[in-house]
């Protein structure tokens, strides 16, 4: 009797102690049909998702490969979208031993023509550089948000001063009247850092506009309205580092997701190693892989999953917003083979 009771309790305990998977993030948030390259990466993040096997059942879409990594809270899923795939909602189904554990919708959008706006910029353009937080405050309602500790403080040299995307939209005629053909703005993606967040170079979410600047929809509207006036929007993209408060810094997918993760080394800023054919490998590594500051961890662009992740971010913003060009931060420092790719 005791043995039967013990066996029943053991089976009961085992059943309810199996990992319970929850998916909290899927990046990118959507994709498009008729892209030049048919395959792209989706990063899936959630508790113990590494125990699951993703699948799809959608005409023209297939899972081309699944990559499991050190951290079981991640899956890297590569989808292949055929030329005849139609826009719609793909259900990403996550299975375990043939049983559906969780299903998540993933949208495929139709590409919209950009009328030649995203062809880049040249010496024919005159660029107006804007630090958005310091330019114009068009919406006083987003100056302070309870979930973002670095709040408005115009008396502080490195504090936030309240400028936003609406302020730039309001001043497009002013910029146009001065004869500028392009706006290069410092980053406006989320920087939910405790302090010194106004500059935008310490990303905590690569797919979201910082809510103190506005929304993704407002950024797209800025690109549209500027384009109608013949003004290009050049997006400042940061692929060399993130902010230390980024969620994947706190729980990295692989051991080499960050450079010098086990013993922080700071960059020497000796940019001459880029041209010096006699520079040592040590000096090159310290310059390119070293962190700017402790609050900006350096991303390992040699990691193939990181490289694909960053490239997908770049393509996503081009398609989503209709930007005319990119200023890639900060070119002397990243991995040159990655940047070339």
KEKE-3310 file (N, C-alpha, C; in steps of 0.2 Angstrom, whole numbers, plus 5000, padded with zeros to 4 digits):
npx = (5004:5009:5020:5012:5005:5016:5021:5010:5010:5023:5022:5011:5018:5029:5022:5016:5028:5034:5042:5034:5029:5030:5027:5035:5040:5041:5051:5055:5040:5032:5032:5035:5027:5034:5047:5065:5074:5070:5071:5070:5075:5067:5066:5062:5057:5055:5049:5058:5056:5064:5062:5052:5045:5043:5031:5022:5007:5003:5000:5013:5022:5035:5044:5061:5072:5077:5085:5092:5099:5111:5104:5089:5078:5076:5072:5078:5070:5069:5060:5054:5048:5038:5037:5024:5016:5003:4998:4993:4988:4999:5000:5010:5015:5019:5025:5026:5031:5022:5011:5001:5007:5007:5001:5005:5000:5007:5010:5010:5013:5007:5018:5021:5022:5036:5039:5051:5058:5066:5080:5092:5105:5115:5129:5122:5112:5107:5110:5101:5105:5097:5095:5083:5077:5081:5076:5061:5047:5032:5022:5017:5012:5019:5030:5034:5033:5027:5032:5045:5060:5069:5065:5058:5069:5074:5083:5094:5110:5112:5100:5082:5074:5062:5059:5052:5044:5032:5036:5046:5038:5030:5038:5043:5040:5048:5061:5061:5060:5073:5080:5085:5087:5086:5084:5094:5092:5096:5095:5079:5073:5068:5075:5075:5082:5090:5096:5103:5097:5093:5100:5098:5106:5107:5100:5085:5074:5073:5063:5054:5048:5054:5043:5042:5046:5036:5027:5028:5019:5018:5032:5032:5023:5029:5040:5032:5026:5037:5042:5033:5035:5047:5058:5070:5071:5083:5088:5095:5104:5108:5119:5130:5130:5120:5108:5112:5100:5093:5082:5088:5101:5100:5096:5104:5105:5115:5132:5141:5135:5137:5152:5166:5159:5161:5172:5173:5179:5185:5183:5197:5197:5206:5205:5213:5218:5210:5215:5228:5240:5249:5244:5241:5232:5227:5226:5216:5205:5203:5199:5187:5179:5178:5168:5159:5154:5150:5136:5133:5133:5143:5139:5141:5144:5149:5143:5132:5118:5116:5120:5111:5099:5101:5102:5089:5082:5086:5081:5068:5064:5066:5056:5045:5044:5048:5059:5072:5086:5100:5110:5123:5127:5142:5153:5167:5169:5161:5161:5169:5167:5154:5147:5149:5142)
npy = (4994:5006:5008:5009:5021:5030:5029:5035:5048:5052:5052:5061:5073:5074:5076:5089:5097:5098:5109:5125:5133:5150:5163:5178:5187:5191:5194:5200:5210:5208:5204:5205:5201:5196:5200:5203:5194:5178:5171:5174:5178:5174:5179:5171:5173:5167:5159:5144:5141:5134:5121:5118:5114:5124:5126:5129:5132:5137:5143:5144:5148:5142:5133:5135:5132:5128:5134:5130:5136:5141:5146:5141:5149:5154:5154:5153:5155:5152:5158:5154:5162:5161:5166:5167:5168:5175:5190:5190:5182:5172:5157:5154:5139:5131:5116:5101:5086:5082:5088:5103:5117:5131:5144:5157:5172:5179:5192:5194:5206:5216:5223:5241:5253:5265:5275:5278:5284:5278:5277:5281:5294:5308:5317:5328:5331:5341:5340:5341:5341:5334:5333:5325:5326:5339:5348:5352:5353:5346:5339:5340:5330:5318:5320:5315:5299:5286:5273:5275:5280:5291:5306:5322:5336:5350:5358:5351:5346:5334:5329:5325:5335:5337:5337:5330:5319:5324:5337:5339:5336:5347:5357:5355:5363:5375:5369:5365:5378:5383:5377:5364:5347:5334:5326:5321:5312:5310:5294:5288:5277:5266:5270:5265:5269:5272:5285:5299:5297:5304:5305:5294:5283:5271:5258:5250:5243:5238:5238:5248:5264:5277:5281:5293:5301:5298:5287:5272:5274:5287:5291:5285:5293:5305:5302:5301:5313:5322:5317:5321:5334:5334:5331:5320:5307:5302:5288:5286:5272:5260:5247:5243:5243:5240:5246:5244:5240:5233:5220:5208:5209:5207:5193:5184:5176:5167:5163:5171:5182:5195:5206:5203:5199:5192:5199:5215:5225:5241:5251:5257:5267:5269:5273:5272:5260:5254:5258:5255:5243:5236:5235:5227:5211:5211:5225:5229:5221:5226:5239:5238:5228:5233:5240:5255:5263:5257:5256:5253:5240:5230:5223:5207:5205:5195:5184:5172:5172:5184:5193:5190:5194:5208:5213:5210:5219:5231:5230:5229:5242:5249:5245:5246:5260:5268:5276:5286:5284:5278:5281:5273:5269:5265:5269:5266:5257:5244:5226:5223:5214:5210:5223:5225:5214)
npz = (5000:5004:4995:4983:4986:4987:4974:4966:4972:4967:4953:4952:4957:4948:4936:4938:4940:4929:4917:4915:4901:4896:4885:4882:4874:4856:4843:4827:4829:4818:4800:4782:4767:4751:4752:4748:4753:4757:4769:4787:4804:4819:4836:4850:4866:4883:4898:4899:4885:4877:4878:4869:4853:4838:4826:4810:4801:4788:4772:4761:4770:4780:4793:4793:4800:4817:4831:4845:4860:4873:4884:4890:4890:4878:4860:4843:4829:4812:4799:4783:4769:4755:4738:4734:4745:4755:4763:4781:4796:4804:4814:4826:4833:4847:4852:4862:4864:4854:4858:4859:4867:4868:4858:4847:4838:4823:4812:4795:4784:4770:4759:4757:4744:4743:4736:4731:4742:4751:4747:4752:4755:4749:4744:4739:4747:4761:4778:4793:4809:4823:4840:4848:4861:4865:4856:4851:4861:4858:4864:4879:4888:4888:4895:4908:4914:4924:4923:4919:4925:4923:4923:4918:4919:4917:4922:4924:4917:4910:4911:4906:4894:4887:4873:4858:4846:4841:4842:4832:4821:4821:4817:4804:4793:4797:4796:4783:4776:4779:4770:4771:4766:4772:4788:4801:4815:4832:4841:4844:4849:4863:4878:4893:4905:4921:4922:4912:4900:4889:4877:4869:4866:4873:4871:4877:4871:4855:4846:4849:4850:4861:4874:4879:4869:4860:4849:4840:4829:4828:4824:4812:4805:4806:4797:4785:4784:4783:4771:4762:4761:4754:4762:4769:4781:4792:4800:4816:4820:4832:4833:4839:4853:4868:4880:4898:4905:4896:4892:4887:4891:4904:4905:4895:4879:4875:4880:4875:4871:4874:4872:4882:4893:4905:4911:4912:4900:4894:4880:4871:4862:4852:4837:4827:4824:4815:4802:4803:4798:4805:4817:4833:4836:4849:4852:4843:4846:4859:4856:4847:4854:4867:4880:4879:4891:4907:4907:4894:4887:4876:4861:4854:4839:4831:4835:4827:4829:4836:4825:4815:4822:4823:4810:4806:4814:4808:4794:4798:4803:4791:4782:4790:4794:4783:4782:4775:4775:4784:4798:4804:4820:4829:4817:4817:4827:4828:4823:4808:4798:4800:4799:4785:4779)
capx = (5000:5014:5023:5007:5004:5022:5021:5005:5013:5029:5019:5008:5023:5032:5017:5016:5034:5037:5043:5028:5032:5026:5031:5034:5042:5043:5054:5052:5033:5028:5036:5031:5028:5038:5054:5070:5077:5064:5071:5072:5075:5062:5069:5057:5059:5050:5052:5058:5053:5069:5059:5047:5047:5039:5028:5017:5003:5001:5002:5019:5027:5038:5050:5066:5077:5076:5091:5092:5105:5113:5098:5082:5072:5076:5072:5079:5066:5070:5054:5055:5041:5038:5035:5017:5013:4999:4997:4989:4991:5002:5000:5016:5012:5024:5023:5030:5029:5016:5005:5001:5008:5005:5001:5005:4999:5012:5007:5013:5010:5009:5023:5019:5027:5039:5040:5059:5060:5071:5086:5098:5106:5121:5132:5117:5108:5109:5107:5099:5105:5093:5094:5076:5075:5083:5073:5055:5042:5026:5017:5019:5009:5023:5037:5035:5029:5028:5036:5052:5062:5073:5060:5059:5073:5077:5089:5100:5114:5111:5093:5078:5072:5055:5058:5048:5043:5027:5039:5049:5033:5027:5044:5045:5041:5054:5067:5061:5061:5080:5083:5087:5083:5086:5085:5097:5090:5099:5091:5072:5071:5067:5080:5072:5088:5089:5098:5107:5094:5090:5104:5095:5111:5107:5093:5082:5070:5075:5057:5049:5050:5053:5036:5043:5046:5030:5025:5030:5015:5020:5038:5030:5019:5035:5043:5027:5025:5043:5043:5028:5039:5054:5063:5072:5072:5089:5087:5102:5103:5113:5120:5136:5129:5113:5108:5112:5094:5089:5080:5092:5107:5099:5096:5107:5103:5121:5137:5145:5130:5141:5159:5169:5154:5164:5176:5171:5185:5182:5187:5203:5195:5211:5202:5219:5219:5206:5219:5235:5241:5253:5241:5240:5225:5225:5224:5210:5200:5201:5195:5181:5175:5177:5162:5160:5154:5146:5129:5132:5136:5145:5136:5145:5141:5152:5138:5128:5111:5116:5121:5104:5095:5103:5100:5082:5080:5087:5076:5061:5063:5066:5050:5039:5043:5049:5065:5076:5093:5103:5117:5124:5132:5146:5156:5174:5169:5158:5164:5169:5164:5147:5145:5150:5137)
capy = (5000:5012:5008:5012:5028:5033:5030:5039:5054:5053:5053:5068:5078:5074:5080:5096:5100:5100:5117:5128:5138:5156:5167:5185:5192:5188:5199:5206:5209:5206:5204:5207:5196:5199:5203:5201:5188:5174:5168:5179:5176:5177:5178:5170:5173:5166:5154:5137:5139:5129:5114:5117:5114:5128:5124:5133:5129:5143:5142:5148:5149:5136:5134:5132:5129:5130:5135:5130:5139:5139:5148:5138:5154:5157:5150:5156:5152:5155:5156:5155:5165:5160:5172:5167:5169:5181:5194:5187:5180:5165:5155:5150:5134:5128:5109:5097:5079:5081:5092:5110:5120:5138:5147:5165:5175:5183:5194:5195:5212:5218:5229:5247:5257:5270:5280:5280:5288:5275:5276:5284:5301:5309:5324:5333:5333:5346:5337:5345:5336:5335:5329:5326:5329:5346:5352:5355:5349:5346:5335:5340:5324:5312:5322:5311:5293:5283:5267:5277:5284:5297:5311:5329:5340:5355:5361:5346:5346:5327:5327:5325:5342:5336:5337:5324:5318:5329:5344:5339:5337:5354:5361:5353:5369:5378:5366:5366:5385:5384:5373:5357:5341:5328:5326:5316:5313:5305:5289:5289:5271:5266:5270:5266:5269:5276:5292:5300:5293:5309:5305:5288:5278:5265:5255:5244:5239:5240:5239:5253:5271:5279:5284:5300:5304:5297:5280:5270:5277:5295:5291:5284:5299:5310:5300:5302:5320:5325:5315:5325:5340:5333:5330:5314:5306:5297:5285:5284:5265:5258:5240:5241:5241:5242:5249:5239:5238:5229:5213:5202:5209:5204:5186:5183:5169:5163:5165:5176:5187:5202:5206:5204:5199:5190:5203:5221:5229:5247:5252:5261:5273:5270:5271:5272:5252:5252:5259:5253:5236:5233:5235:5220:5209:5213:5232:5229:5219:5231:5245:5236:5224:5236:5244:5263:5264:5251:5256:5252:5233:5229:5217:5202:5204:5189:5178:5172:5174:5192:5196:5190:5198:5215:5214:5210:5225:5236:5229:5230:5249:5252:5243:5249:5268:5272:5280:5287:5282:5276:5283:5267:5270:5270:5264:5264:5252:5238:5221:5226:5209:5211:5229:5224:5210)
capz = (5000:5005:4988:4978:4987:4985:4966:4964:4973:4963:4947:4953:4958:4942:4931:4940:4941:4922:4915:4912:4896:4894:4880:4884:4868:4850:4839:4826:4830:4812:4795:4776:4761:4745:4754:4744:4756:4759:4776:4792:4811:4825:4842:4855:4873:4888:4903:4897:4879:4874:4878:4864:4846:4835:4819:4807:4796:4784:4765:4759:4776:4784:4798:4789:4805:4824:4834:4853:4863:4880:4889:4888:4889:4871:4854:4837:4824:4806:4794:4775:4766:4748:4734:4733:4752:4756:4770:4785:4803:4805:4821:4828:4837:4851:4854:4866:4863:4850:4862:4858:4873:4867:4851:4846:4832:4820:4806:4789:4781:4763:4758:4754:4740:4747:4731:4730:4748:4755:4743:4755:4755:4746:4745:4736:4753:4767:4784:4799:4815:4829:4847:4849:4868:4865:4850:4852:4865:4855:4868:4886:4891:4888:4898:4913:4914:4930:4923:4917:4931:4921:4921:4915:4923:4912:4926:4924:4911:4907:4912:4900:4893:4885:4866:4856:4839:4839:4841:4826:4816:4821:4815:4798:4789:4799:4793:4775:4774:4779:4764:4773:4763:4776:4795:4805:4822:4837:4842:4847:4852:4870:4883:4899:4909:4927:4921:4906:4894:4884:4871:4865:4863:4877:4870:4881:4867:4849:4842:4852:4851:4868:4875:4881:4862:4856:4848:4833:4824:4827:4821:4805:4803:4804:4790:4780:4783:4780:4764:4758:4760:4751:4768:4771:4788:4792:4807:4819:4822:4837:4833:4843:4860:4870:4887:4903:4907:4891:4895:4885:4895:4911:4904:4889:4877:4875:4885:4871:4868:4875:4873:4889:4898:4912:4914:4908:4897:4891:4873:4871:4858:4847:4831:4821:4823:4809:4796:4804:4796:4810:4824:4835:4837:4856:4852:4839:4850:4865:4853:4845:4858:4873:4881:4880:4898:4910:4906:4887:4886:4869:4858:4850:4832:4828:4836:4821:4831:4837:4819:4812:4826:4822:4803:4805:4816:4803:4789:4800:4803:4784:4780:4794:4794:4777:4783:4768:4776:4790:4801:4808:4825:4827:4812:4818:4833:4827:4819:4801:4793:4801:4796:4778:4778)
cpx = (5004:5017:5018:5006:5010:5023:5017:5007:5018:5026:5015:5013:5027:5028:5017:5022:5038:5037:5036:5030:5027:5030:5029:5036:5043:5045:5057:5044:5029:5034:5032:5032:5032:5044:5059:5073:5071:5065:5073:5071:5070:5065:5063:5060:5053:5052:5052:5056:5058:5067:5054:5049:5041:5037:5023:5013:4999:5004:5008:5024:5029:5043:5056:5072:5075:5083:5090:5099:5106:5107:5092:5076:5072:5075:5074:5076:5067:5064:5056:5048:5042:5036:5027:5013:5009:4999:4992:4992:4993:5002:5006:5014:5018:5022:5028:5027:5023:5010:5006:5001:5005:5005:5001:5004:5005:5010:5012:5009:5011:5014:5020:5024:5030:5041:5047:5061:5066:5078:5092:5099:5113:5124:5127:5113:5111:5106:5106:5100:5101:5094:5087:5074:5076:5080:5067:5050:5035:5020:5019:5016:5013:5030:5039:5030:5031:5033:5043:5055:5066:5067:5062:5063:5077:5083:5095:5103:5113:5104:5089:5075:5065:5054:5055:5047:5037:5031:5043:5044:5030:5032:5046:5045:5047:5060:5067:5062:5069:5084:5086:5083:5083:5087:5088:5096:5094:5093:5084:5069:5071:5074:5078:5078:5087:5091:5101:5103:5092:5094:5101:5100:5112:5101:5091:5076:5071:5069:5052:5052:5049:5047:5037:5044:5040:5029:5028:5026:5017:5027:5036:5027:5024:5038:5038:5027:5031:5044:5039:5031:5046:5060:5064:5073:5078:5089:5094:5100:5109:5114:5126:5135:5122:5114:5109:5106:5090:5088:5085:5099:5106:5098:5098:5106:5109:5127:5141:5141:5133:5148:5161:5164:5156:5169:5176:5178:5182:5186:5192:5202:5201:5209:5207:5220:5215:5210:5226:5236:5245:5250:5240:5233:5222:5222:5217:5204:5198:5197:5188:5176:5174:5171:5164:5160:5150:5139:5127:5136:5138:5143:5141:5142:5144:5147:5133:5121:5111:5116:5114:5099:5095:5101:5093:5079:5080:5082:5069:5059:5062:5059:5044:5038:5044:5055:5069:5083:5094:5109:5118:5130:5136:5152:5163:5174:5167:5163:5164:5166:5156:5144:5144:5144:5130)
cpy = (5006:5013:5011:5019:5032:5034:5035:5047:5057:5056:5060:5074:5079:5078:5087:5100:5101:5107:5119:5134:5144:5160:5174:5190:5188:5194:5196:5205:5207:5206:5205:5201:5200:5202:5200:5194:5184:5172:5174:5175:5179:5175:5177:5169:5172:5160:5147:5136:5135:5122:5112:5117:5118:5125:5129:5129:5134:5142:5147:5150:5142:5137:5131:5129:5132:5129:5135:5132:5138:5140:5145:5143:5157:5152:5155:5152:5155:5153:5158:5157:5164:5166:5172:5167:5175:5184:5190:5185:5173:5163:5151:5145:5131:5121:5106:5090:5078:5085:5099:5113:5127:5140:5155:5167:5179:5185:5195:5201:5213:5224:5235:5251:5263:5276:5283:5284:5285:5273:5279:5291:5302:5316:5330:5335:5337:5343:5342:5340:5338:5330:5330:5329:5336:5350:5356:5351:5350:5343:5335:5334:5318:5314:5317:5305:5289:5277:5269:5282:5290:5302:5317:5333:5345:5359:5357:5346:5340:5325:5327:5332:5342:5336:5330:5324:5323:5336:5344:5339:5344:5359:5359:5359:5374:5376:5366:5373:5386:5381:5367:5352:5335:5330:5320:5317:5308:5300:5291:5282:5271:5266:5271:5264:5273:5284:5292:5297:5298:5308:5299:5283:5271:5261:5250:5241:5242:5241:5244:5260:5273:5283:5291:5304:5303:5289:5279:5273:5284:5295:5290:5290:5304:5308:5302:5309:5324:5323:5319:5332:5340:5332:5323:5313:5300:5295:5283:5277:5263:5250:5238:5240:5242:5245:5243:5236:5235:5222:5207:5203:5206:5196:5184:5176:5165:5166:5170:5181:5194:5201:5207:5204:5196:5194:5210:5224:5235:5248:5257:5267:5274:5268:5270:5264:5250:5253:5256:5245:5233:5233:5228:5218:5211:5220:5233:5227:5223:5237:5243:5233:5228:5240:5251:5265:5258:5251:5255:5245:5233:5223:5213:5201:5198:5183:5178:5174:5181:5195:5196:5194:5206:5217:5214:5216:5231:5236:5231:5238:5252:5251:5246:5257:5271:5277:5281:5285:5281:5279:5277:5269:5264:5267:5262:5258:5245:5233:5223:5221:5209:5217:5228:5220:5214)
cpz = (5000:4998:4983:4979:4985:4977:4964:4966:4969:4956:4947:4953:4951:4936:4932:4941:4934:4921:4912:4908:4896:4889:4881:4878:4862:4846:4833:4828:4824:4806:4788:4771:4755:4747:4749:4746:4759:4767:4781:4799:4815:4831:4847:4862:4878:4892:4900:4890:4875:4874:4873:4857:4842:4828:4817:4802:4792:4777:4763:4764:4779:4788:4795:4794:4812:4827:4842:4855:4870:4885:4886:4888:4882:4866:4848:4832:4817:4801:4787:4772:4759:4744:4733:4740:4752:4763:4774:4792:4803:4812:4822:4834:4841:4854:4859:4866:4859:4853:4861:4865:4873:4860:4851:4839:4829:4813:4801:4785:4774:4763:4754:4750:4744:4742:4730:4736:4751:4751:4746:4754:4752:4747:4742:4742:4758:4773:4789:4805:4821:4834:4849:4856:4869:4860:4851:4856:4862:4859:4875:4890:4892:4891:4904:4913:4920:4929:4920:4922:4929:4918:4919:4921:4919:4916:4926:4917:4907:4908:4905:4900:4890:4877:4864:4849:4837:4838:4835:4820:4815:4818:4808:4793:4790:4796:4786:4773:4775:4774:4765:4769:4767:4784:4798:4812:4826:4838:4846:4850:4860:4874:4890:4904:4915:4926:4915:4900:4888:4877:4866:4863:4868:4877:4875:4877:4860:4844:4844:4852:4858:4869:4877:4874:4858:4855:4841:4828:4823:4823:4813:4802:4802:4798:4784:4778:4780:4773:4759:4756:4757:4756:4769:4778:4788:4800:4810:4822:4826:4837:4837:4850:4862:4877:4892:4906:4902:4894:4893:4888:4901:4911:4897:4886:4876:4879:4881:4868:4869:4875:4880:4894:4905:4915:4910:4906:4894:4885:4874:4867:4853:4840:4825:4820:4817:4802:4797:4803:4801:4817:4826:4836:4844:4855:4848:4843:4856:4862:4851:4850:4865:4874:4881:4887:4901:4909:4898:4886:4878:4866:4854:4843:4828:4830:4831:4823:4832:4830:4815:4815:4824:4815:4802:4808:4811:4797:4791:4800:4796:4782:4784:4793:4788:4778:4776:4769:4783:4792:4806:4813:4828:4823:4814:4823:4832:4823:4812:4796:4794:4798:4788:4776:4778)
residu = (UNK:UNK:UNK:UNK:UNK:UNK:UNK:UNK:UNK:UNK:UNK:UNK:UNK:UNK:UNK:UNK:UNK:UNK:UNK:UNK:UNK:UNK:UNK:UNK:UNK:UNK:UNK:UNK:UNK:UNK:UNK:UNK:UNK:UNK:UNK:UNK:UNK:UNK:UNK:UNK:UNK:UNK:UNK:UNK:UNK:UNK:UNK:UNK:UNK:UNK:UNK:UNK:UNK:UNK:UNK:UNK:UNK:UNK:UNK:UNK:UNK:UNK:UNK:UNK:UNK:UNK:UNK:UNK:UNK:UNK:UNK:UNK:UNK:UNK:UNK:UNK:UNK:UNK:UNK:UNK:UNK:UNK:UNK:UNK:UNK:UNK:UNK:UNK:UNK:UNK:UNK:UNK:UNK:UNK:UNK:UNK:UNK:UNK:UNK:UNK:UNK:UNK:UNK:UNK:UNK:UNK:UNK:UNK:UNK:UNK:UNK:UNK:UNK:UNK:UNK:UNK:UNK:UNK:UNK:UNK:UNK:UNK:UNK:UNK:UNK:UNK:UNK:UNK:UNK:UNK:UNK:UNK:UNK:UNK:UNK:UNK:UNK:UNK:UNK:UNK:UNK:UNK:UNK:UNK:UNK:UNK:UNK:UNK:UNK:UNK:UNK:UNK:UNK:UNK:UNK:UNK:UNK:UNK:UNK:UNK:UNK:UNK:UNK:UNK:UNK:UNK:UNK:UNK:UNK:UNK:UNK:UNK:UNK:UNK:UNK:UNK:UNK:UNK:UNK:UNK:UNK:UNK:UNK:UNK:UNK:UNK:UNK:UNK:UNK:UNK:UNK:UNK:UNK:UNK:UNK:UNK:UNK:UNK:UNK:UNK:UNK:UNK:UNK:UNK:UNK:UNK:UNK:UNK:UNK:UNK:UNK:UNK:UNK:UNK:UNK:UNK:UNK:UNK:UNK:UNK:UNK:UNK:UNK:UNK:UNK:UNK:UNK:UNK:UNK:UNK:UNK:UNK:UNK:UNK:UNK:UNK:UNK:UNK:UNK:UNK:UNK:UNK:UNK:UNK:UNK:UNK:UNK:UNK:UNK:UNK:UNK:UNK:UNK:UNK:UNK:UNK:UNK:UNK:UNK:UNK:UNK:UNK:UNK:UNK:UNK:UNK:UNK:UNK:UNK:UNK:UNK:UNK:UNK:UNK:UNK:UNK:UNK:UNK:UNK:UNK:UNK:UNK:UNK:UNK:UNK:UNK:UNK:UNK:UNK:UNK:UNK:UNK:UNK:UNK:UNK:UNK:UNK:UNK:UNK:UNK:UNK:UNK:UNK:UNK:UNK:UNK:UNK:UNK:UNK:UNK:UNK:UNK:UNK:UNK:UNK:UNK:UNK:UNK:UNK:UNK:UNK:UNK:UNK:UNK:UNK:UNK:UNK:UNK:UNK:UNK:UNK:UNK:UNK:UNK:UNK:UNK:UNK:UNK:UNK:UNK:UNK)
# end
